C-alpha cells in the first residue's frame, strides 16, 4: 500500500516536524507488521492441548495457518489480530508476537536443506465425526475428551448415519472403542450376568433388527464396509483400542461366521481361521483369532497378554523420526515436545510388530517388547491411523473407573498425538515420497 500527501508551502517548522514524525511512525508500523507464533515445545507452551483448539478456531474463521514441523515441537504460525490474542489469553495458550521480518527469518531457516523441518499450510477446519453410541458420555473415550477440552467441535454419529451414507459429510472420522465383530466387546466371560452388559446386548440386537439385519455381527460388518469405502474414497479415519483390530478382523471375516452361539445364536463356521481374507484388511495380516469366548481378547494382534511384567514406571514408547520435507504426513502425525511417550493400556494395548502389513508405517513403537503403539497407512485415496490403548493419561483404565480430568494434563504428549490427526486433513496436499 502507498500513502500520498499533498505538497504545501504553508507548513510551519513545527508542523513540518510533526509531519516527519507522523511519516516515521506510519512506516514503522508498516515495517513491523506482526504475526502470532504459538510455540509447542516443552518450555514455551503452558497448554499444548488447547493450542490445537486455537489453531482449529482460526481455521474455522477462514484464515490459514502454517504448521512449522519439527520447529519448537511443531509450532503454529497464525495471522495476528486482537481477537486471536484475546482467545489465546482466555484459553490459557502461550503465544509470542513476531514481526513479519522475524517470521520470514524462521521460515528461511526451516526451508534450509540442512534442517529436518518444513512449513505446511493448513487451509480449512475439517468437519469431524465421532462414531459412538449416542448414550455414551464424552469421557467414555479419549478422543471425545480431548476434543471437548480443546474446544474443537464434533458431531456424534452411529450406525444409522453410517448406513444412511452420511459419512461423506465429514472430513475426519474417529471410531469409538467399538467391536465390529459382533461379539459385544468380548466382555462375555466376566460381565455376561451384569445388567449393563445384558442391556447393551439387547440394545445392539434391537438396533440391528430395526436396520434390517438378523444378527448384530451382520449389521456391524455392513458398517465396517461403509467405513472402508469412506476411507478408500478419500476420508481420514482414526481409531483407538479395540476399534483398531476388531475393524480389521471384521473385514477379514466378511464371508465367515466367527461368532459363537452366545453372541449370535448359531454356531461359528467350521475352521473359520483358514477362511479369513487378509487382503481385505487395512493394517494387519496373518493374525490368529481367539477361539475361546470366555477370554477378553480378539486375536494375536493385541500385545496386552504378551507384554510380560512390564512395570508401569518404565512403560514408554518412542516416536519415529521422519523427513519433514520428504515425508510430511508421518512427520505431522508425530509432532510433539518429546520423542518418548508414556505407555498406557486398553483392551487392545499395542500391536504385534510382525502382524502389521509392510505397507503400513509404524509411527511409535516399544522395541524392547517388539510392539507397535501407533501406526498409519493409506487405503485408496484416504488415510487411516490406529493408536493402541484406551486413555493416554489413565494407565490401566477399567470399567467404572472415574474419568480423566484433562485440566490436570494440559501438556500430555499422548493426547497430542490424537490432535495431530485432527489437524491432519486441514493440510494442503503435497506430493510426498512415501
Secondary structure, DSSP 8 states (H G I E B T S, - for coil): --------S---HHHHHHHHHHHHHHHHHHHT-EEEEE--STTT-S-HHHHHHHHHHHHHTT--EEEEETSTTTEEEEE--HHHHHHHHHHT---EEEEHHHHHHHHHHHHSTTSS-EEEEE-S---EEEE--TT--GGGSHHHHHHHHHT---EEE-HHHHHTT-GGG-SEEEE-S--TTSSGGG-HHHHTTSHHHHHHHHHHHHHHHHTT-SSHHHHHHHHHHHHHHHHHTT-EEEEETHHHHHHHHHHHTTT-----HHHHSS---TTGGGG--GGG-SSB-S--B---TTSS--BTTB-GGGS-S--GGG-EEEE----TTT-HHHHHHT--S-SEEE----SS--EEGGGB-TTSEEEEEETTTTEEEEEEEEETTEEEEEE-SS-TT-TT--TT-----GGG-TT-HHHHHHHHHHHHTTB-------
